[in-house]
Each structure stands twice: as C-alpha cells, then as structure tokens.
Amino acid sequence: MIAFFIELSVLIARVGRDIRDDAQFRSLTFLLVVLLAAGTIFYWQVENWSFVDSLYFCVMTIATIGYGDFVPTKDISKIFTIGYAILGIALFASFVARMLLLTMQGRARRRD
C-alpha cells in the first residue's frame, strides 16, 4: 500500500512539472478541465442531477467506463452526450498519450 502512495505522489509531481513545462500538455489539461466543467454544468442544469452525480457521469463517460447507473432522459441530453462522448474520449486519449510520452522521455533522460 505504501508503494501505491509513493507512485501516486511521483505521478502527481510529474503531472505538475509537465503542466508547467510542456505547452501541449498544458493545453490538453486545460481543455479537459473545461470539457468536464461544461458537461457537469450541463447535466446538473438539464437533467437536474446533483453536482457530484453530474461530474461522476462526465468522468465515467470520458473514461469509457459507463456503468449505466445514470442515463440521460431528455432528448437534448442524449444529443449532447453523443458529442460529449466523441470529443471527450478523443481528448482524454490524447491527454493520456501525451502524459505517457512525457513520462517515457523523462525516464530516457534520467537513464542517459
């Protein structure tokens, strides 16, 4: 369990450093936060879910987990979800890919 927290702290430190040093990673992070905020506010207002439930649904959708415990019920929400999922999944995949690339580059630099 201690190893998990050590790795988590290293990951958080690395993400913080990468946000500061890499413009593309900073842009992806900003866009991901904006997308999560916009989706959360949309579902909070349109579907009348709680703020936490709306954020939870947005994260589960973007991460492609989709438990199905929350489902949009209004037509406008269903249409929004289609666009949100397509954009969110692509953005999240780009974010993760960039984070992995920066991690591998950092490890290669430390080895050299």
HUJO-V218326 format. One record per backbone hydrogen bond with DSSP energy under -1.0 kcal/mol. CO is the residue of the C=O (numbers start at 1). NH is the residue of the N-H. If there is no record, write none. Layout:
BEGIN
co:CO nh:NH
co:CO nh:NH
END
This chain:
BEGIN
co:1 nh:5
co:2 nh:6
co:3 nh:7
co:4 nh:8
co:5 nh:9
co:6 nh:10
co:7 nh:11
co:8 nh:12
co:9 nh:13
co:10 nh:14
co:11 nh:15
co:12 nh:16
co:13 nh:17
co:14 nh:18
co:15 nh:19
co:16 nh:20
co:17 nh:21
co:18 nh:22
co:22 nh:26
co:23 nh:27
co:24 nh:28
co:25 nh:29
co:26 nh:30
co:27 nh:31
co:28 nh:32
co:29 nh:33
co:30 nh:34
co:31 nh:35
co:32 nh:36
co:33 nh:37
co:34 nh:38
co:35 nh:39
co:36 nh:40
co:37 nh:41
co:38 nh:42
co:39 nh:43
co:40 nh:44
co:41 nh:45
co:42 nh:46
co:43 nh:47
co:43 nh:49
co:50 nh:54
co:51 nh:55
co:52 nh:56
co:53 nh:57
co:54 nh:58
co:55 nh:59
co:56 nh:60
co:57 nh:61
co:58 nh:62
co:59 nh:63
co:60 nh:65
co:60 nh:66
co:61 nh:64
co:74 nh:78
co:75 nh:79
co:76 nh:80
co:77 nh:81
co:78 nh:82
co:79 nh:83
co:80 nh:84
co:81 nh:85
co:82 nh:86
co:83 nh:87
co:84 nh:88
co:85 nh:89
co:86 nh:90
co:87 nh:91
co:88 nh:92
co:89 nh:93
co:90 nh:94
co:91 nh:95
co:92 nh:96
co:93 nh:97
co:94 nh:98
co:95 nh:99
co:96 nh:100
co:97 nh:101
co:98 nh:102
co:99 nh:103
co:100 nh:104
co:101 nh:105
co:102 nh:106
co:103 nh:107
co:104 nh:108
co:105 nh:109
co:106 nh:110
co:107 nh:111
co:108 nh:112
END
